[in-house]
């Protein structure tokens, strides 16, 4: 990070403030003060509004010549910067109304365990699979990247093999522990996700982590890799196991969907869908998650085009750690960790959820 002296913006102070306040994001935009997102809410820093020269200076302080050129040609660029030993920031610089804006997302320096994040302990068991597809899904800012990084860290410690990650940009650095780790960044090391997967299959991988399955080519390459003896981990911007499976199948042309359905039924290991919700008991956010393990019954439902019944199987799979999103939200509200409004607004079946939440209030 190239922060110069006598700068118009005390960028060092702002980055340190983001770390100290445990903010998820730092926003720098013309006409308003710097803003931090803490526990899901944006609040201004007590500083004057930023000028055009301020955000332009920040761009040049953080971006290299290639990124500046990308901003000029394409209107934006994404990359990561290191802030000493304390943290890394995923940086997005973009033009809006002809002015430069920046959003820096804090990447914690230490990884949490899956259970301390609030995931069922059975999730870790999926990482013993030597082939197949594991999906971590949820909206932007729901902690998908952190969950994936924690999973890779477990594999890195407990297995012996070659892990390849394909990211845009690389957020968490994984030093080799018991595994060899190769981390490839989009545009710097490889042009596309799909190209990286295809070439990766020739690089003797055991585990392939794909930052995001954003297009048909990437989905196709990921499913093929999962089918051919590799453990593939990736993310989707979907909520719920059913929606995630349907999203992949529906992305393919109609004439290919039946074959893809059979492929997914054969290679799916599990789906974790998550949301981060503001806590009402203490500061911070709580993780609400849906967890689906691909049992023979669920594989059969996928094969027979009955994904709408998967939620019912998740409900009866509690002994395997499976839980629906609505049950997770219900449990958090019952323990008074999240608000009634959030437990209802983020539910998949709001009418049924309202009845259940109201029954808690009647008991008390």
N, C-alpha and C positions, 0 to 999 in steps of 0.2 A: 504494500500500500504506500503510495507516494504522496504523503501529506506534507506540504511545504510550510515553512514558517511564514508569519505575517499573512496568513490566509484570511479571506473575508468570513469564513465559517470555521468554527472550532470543531472540526470533524472528529478529532480524537475524543473530545469531551462528549460528543453526541453518541459515539460508539460505546464509550465506557458507560454512559448513562443507560443505554439500551441493555448492556450486560448487567449493570447493577439493579435495574428495575425489572429484570427478567422479562423484558419486552419480547414479543414475537417478531415485531417489525418496526423499522424506522422509516418514516415518510418525509421526503424533502421535496416541496413543491413551491413554485413562485406564488407570492401573495399571501401565504400563511406561514406561521411559525413551524419549525420542525415538529413532527407529531410521532408519538409512540403508541403502538397497540399493546396494551397490557391486559391480560385476562379477557381478550376478545374485544376490548373497547379502545377506541382512538382518543387520545387526549393530547393537547398541545404542550410543548415545552415552553417554559417562561422565557422566551426570546423574541426579538422582533421578527416580523414577517420576512421571508426570504426574497431577495431580489433575483432578477434574471442572471446577473453576474455571479451570484452565490451558487446557484445550481450548476451553471456552466463550469465554475471552478471545481465543484465537487466531481463533476463528470471527468474532468481531466486529471483530477487527483487520484481517482479510483480506476479509470479505464486505461487500457493500453491503446496504442495506435490502431490496432486491428479492430478493437471494440468501438472506438470513436468513428472509424470508417463505416462500421456496420450500422451505427446509430444514424449517421448521415445518409446512408444508402437505403436502409430498411426501416428507419424510424425507431429502432430499439435494439438493445443487446442484453444478454443475460450471462453472468459469470460469477465466480466466487472470489472473495478476498479473505485473507487471514488477518485477524486482529491479535497479534502477538501469540501467546500460548493460551489466551482466554477463550477464544471463539473464532468461528468463521461466519461470514455473512454471504448469503446468496443475494447477489445484487442485480436488480433490474433497472436499467436506465432507458427512458423512452421520451419521445416528444409528444406533447399535448398542447394544442393551440399554439404551435410553433415554439414552445418553451421546453426546457429540459426538466424532467421530474425523475426522482430516484426513489426506489423502495428497496430497503436492505432487510432481508429476513435473517434473524439470528439462528445460527446452527450451534447448539450447545457443544461444548468441548468434550463432555463426558456422556456416554450412553447409559441409559437406564435399562434395568432388566425388564423383560416382558411383563412379569407379574407386578412390578412396582408401577408400571404404566397403567395397569388395570385390565390386562388381558388374561383370559383363562390360562392356567398353567399347561393345559393340554395343547396349546398352540405350539409350545416348544417341541412337542412330540412330532409335529409335522415335519420338522427340519431333519428328521432321521430318514426321510424318504430319499431315495437315490434317483428317482425320476418323477416327472409330473409337474403340475402347474399350481403355484400358490399365488393368490391375488390379495393385495391389500388395497381396499377401496374407500372412497369417501370424498367429500368436497375439498376444495383448496383450503389449506391451513388446518387440516384435521390430523396432522401428525403421521401421514403415510410414510414419508421419507425416513422419519425417525424410527418407526417400527421396522421398516426394511433394514435399516442400518443395524439395529439391535439384533435382528435375525441373522444377518451376515456375520456379526461379531461372534455369535454363538457357534455358527458353523465353522468360522475361522479358528475358534478355540478347540472345538470338540471333534472335528473331522479332519481327515487328511486328504487334500485334493487341490484342485485349481479352481479358484473363483474368478469369474470375469464379470465386471460391472460395466454397464453402458449408461451414461448419465448425461444430463444437459441442465446445468453444469455438474461437475463432481462436487458434492457437498461434504460428505464425511470421508476422511482419509482412512483406509484400512491397512495397517501395517501387517505384513505376514506374521502369523502366530504359528498355528499348526498347518496352515494352508498357504499356498502361493496365491497372491491376489494381484490381478491385472485390472486396472481401472482405466477405462477409455471414455474420453469426453467427446460429445458430439461437436462437429465442426473442427475441433483441434486435432483429434486423432482419427476420426471416421466421419463420413458425410451424413449417414442416416442410421437410425436404430436398426432397421431391417438389414442393411448392409453389414453392420457390426455383428448381428446375430449370425448371419450366414457365414461370415469369415470366422467368427468365434467358434463355430462347430469344427473348424480345422485346427483349432489351437488347444486341443486336448482339455476341454473344460469339464468339470464335474457339476458346477453350479453357475448359472447365468442370471445376473440381476439386471433387469431392464427398467430404467427409471420411469417410463410411462409407455403404455400401449396406446398410442394416439392415432394410429392409422391402420388400414387394412393390411398393408405389407408387413408391418411390425407384428400384428396379431397372428398373421399366417406363419411368419418365421418363428414366433414364440411357441405356438402350438406344435409346430414341427419339431422344434428343439426338445420340448417336453415329452413328445412321443418317442423320440429316438434316444432315450436313456440319459437325459440331463434333468436336473432339478432347476426349474425356472421360477423366479420370483419377479413380480411386476405389480404395477398399480393401474387403477382405473378411476375416473371421476364419476363413480356410481355409488348409490346407497343401497346396500343389501345384496345378499348372495344371489337371489333370483335375478335381480336387475343386472348384475354383473355378468352372469352367464348369458342372459338374453342379449346383452349389449354386444358381446363378442360374436355370437351366432348371427345376429341381425346385421352386423357390419359386412358380412359376406354376401355375394350375389346369390339370388334365390336358388340357382342350380347347384351351388356348393354347400348350402346350409345343412342338408341332411348328412353329408360327409363330415362337416365340421362338428355337428352335434355328436356324432359317434366318436370323433377324436377327443372332444372335451370330456365326454362321459368316461372315456378310457384313461385320460391323463390327469384329470382334476384331482388335486390333493385337498385343497381347502380354500375358503374365502374368509377374510377378516374385513369387516366393514366398520368404519369408525367415525365418530364425531367428537369434537372437543367442545365442552359446554361450560360456561361460567359457573363456578361454585357459589353457593350462598352461605356455606358454613365457615369457610376460610377463604383467603385469597387464592387465586389460581383457577385452573380449569380441570374438569373431570372428564375421563374418557368413557364414552358410551360406545359399546361395540356389539356387533353381531358376529358370531363365529359359527361357520359351517364346516364340518369335516365331511369329506366325500365318502360316505358309507356306500355299501352295495345298493341299498335302497335308493339313495339320492342319485347315484350313477344311473340307475334304471329309470328314474324320473326324467333325467336329462335326455336319455336315449329315446324315451317314449313321448317326448314333447309335453311333459307334464311338470315343467318347472314351477308352475303356479302352486304346486303342492309341496315344494321344498320347505316353505316356512313351517308347515305342519310337522315335517320330519325333524326340523331343527328344535321345535318345541318339545318333542319326545326324546331328544338326544342329550338331555341334561347330564347324564352320567358320563358322557364323552366330553363334557365341557361346553357343548353347543348352547347357544343362547340367541334369541332374536333381538333385534334392535329395540323393539317396544318393551321387551322384558328387561333389558339392560337399563333403559330409561326409567321404567317403573321401579326397579331396585334402587336406583340412585335417588329418586324422589322419596321413596319409602324411608330411606336413611337420612332424608333431609339434606342431601348434598347438592341437589339442583332444585330449581324452582318449578312450581306447577306449570307455569307458562312454557318453560323450555321442554319439560317432559312431555307436554302435549304437542307443541309446535313442531317438534322434531320427530314425532312418531310417524310410522307408516300407515297405521289404521287409527286415525284420530278419534273416530266415534267410539270404538271399543276402548281405546286408551283413556278417554275422558271418564268412562264408567268405572274403570279400574282405579284411576287416580282419585275419583270422588269417593270410592269405597274406603280408601285409606283415611280420608278426612273424616268420614262418618265414624270410623272406629275410634278416632282420637277426639 
